[in-house]
Amino acid sequence: MLFLALLKVSASRAGDLPSFLKRIKAVTPPSNVKVHQVYFLFGQYDGAVLFDAPDLPSAKDFIVRISIPAVYKIEALPAIPVEEL
């Protein structure tokens, strides 16, 4: 299952965003999770993580592993390929 996690960083920690996003790539995910890419965003959200997990509980476990106090909002969205509709 593909997931898109959207990250919002607190304004007081915005300067930490680049190092935080790079740290996500360095975190060893659970064996059943594969990180495809980490993105820096301009707009409502500050960063995004595109990853595969077998189910919602596994996705939640990964999100908890990558979260830090600087991130005050993470919204995880399951992504369904158009071919599967």
PEZIGI-V341018 format. One record per residue. N is the residue number from 0. RES is the residue in one letter. PSI is psi in whole degrees, 0 to 359 (none if undefined). Layout:
n->(N,N)
res->(RES,RES)
psi->(PSI,PSI)
//
This chain:
n->(0,1,2,3,4,5,6,7,8,9,10,11,12,13,14,15,16,17,18,19,20,21,22,23,24,25,26,27,28,29,30,31,32,33,34,35,36,37,38,39,40,41,42,43,44,45,46,47,48,49,50,51,52,53,54,55,56,57,58,59,60,61,62,63,64,65,66,67,68,69,70,71,72,73,74,75,76,77,78,79,80,81,82,83,84)
res->(M,L,F,L,A,L,L,K,V,S,A,S,R,A,G,D,L,P,S,F,L,K,R,I,K,A,V,T,P,P,S,N,V,K,V,H,Q,V,Y,F,L,F,G,Q,Y,D,G,A,V,L,F,D,A,P,D,L,P,S,A,K,D,F,I,V,R,I,S,I,P,A,V,Y,K,I,E,A,L,P,A,I,P,V,E,E,L)
psi->(132,138,148,116,122,131,136,126,143,144,325,345,14,327,340,354,310,316,325,314,321,325,325,318,333,342,131,116,163,155,336,10,135,121,123,314,154,134,144,133,152,126,211,324,156,335,165,148,125,120,159,138,150,337,175,317,322,321,317,317,319,317,319,322,324,347,149,166,333,333,119,354,128,124,118,128,125,138,126,122,141,327,339,357,none)
//
